[in-house]
Amino acid sequence: MNPEPGVGLSLHLLVPLTAVAVFALPFSRGLRLCLQALAVTRAVEPGEIERRLERPVREPLESITLQMLRVLRRALREAGDGQPAEFLIDASRQYVVNEYDAHWARPISMSANLLPPLGLIGTTAGLLALFLSKEVDSQSLELGALGLALISTIAALTAYAWLEAFKVRLYHRMLARLDDALAFFRSASVRAPRRSEPTAVPRAAQS
């Protein structure tokens, strides 16, 4: 016995809305993290770098370029003249990369990795509903079940691929911002005047 037309229409509308609601939470969280990481990996002009470095307080979404320079300056100040500059540069770079991974890259991957299992659950639920529709002889339930299975798979894979592709693009932007920071640091070091060393007194003058 087929259900009433209003019930069939309700099933057709309920299926895509359910699929959208299931994927909305992890996808929206991953998208929000991607947009924040996009702000963190923005390019900063050299003049703006000098102005912002004078501010002691970091901004919530400060550029990777400024973060790298702050870490490097602190490392050079605390280490003094006892450590090679290249070692401190490499350590500072690794520190900033680890911070980026912890705050942006890994959370984006966690949100993206939730989508394929949710798609599999939706597909399984759609197949179960499809088998049920054969028992009750309901064409509306059959169409709704097929829609749920297809929409769940397509939505999950599309959202997963989009977040992962965005994450890869952001990672390349982050590496470019690190290169900008090192280029600014080296150019500032070249422009900075060197301290004049004391002139050695000849032995003849000491006697």
Sequence and secondary structure as in RCSB ss.txt:
>XXXX:A:sequence
MNPEPGVGLSLHLLVPLTAVAVFALPFSRGLRLCLQALAVTRAVEPGEIERRLERPVREPLESITLQMLRVLRRA
LREAGDGQPAEFLIDASRQYVVNEYDAHWARPISMSANLLPPLGLIGTTAGLLALFLSKEVDSQSLELGALGLAL
ISTIAALTAYAWLEAFKVRLYHRMLARLDDALAFFRSASVRAPRRSEPTAVPRAAQS
>XXXX:A:secstr
    HHHHHHHHHHHHHHHHHHHHHHHHHHHHHHHHHHHHT    HHHHHHHHT SS  TT  HHHHHHHHHHHH
HHHHTTSS HHHHHHHHHHHHHHHHIIIIIHHHHHHHHHHHHHHHHHHHHHHHHHHHHHHHT HHHHHHHHHHHH
HHHHHHHHHHHHHHHHHHHHHHHHHHHHHHHHHHHHHHHHHS          HHHH 
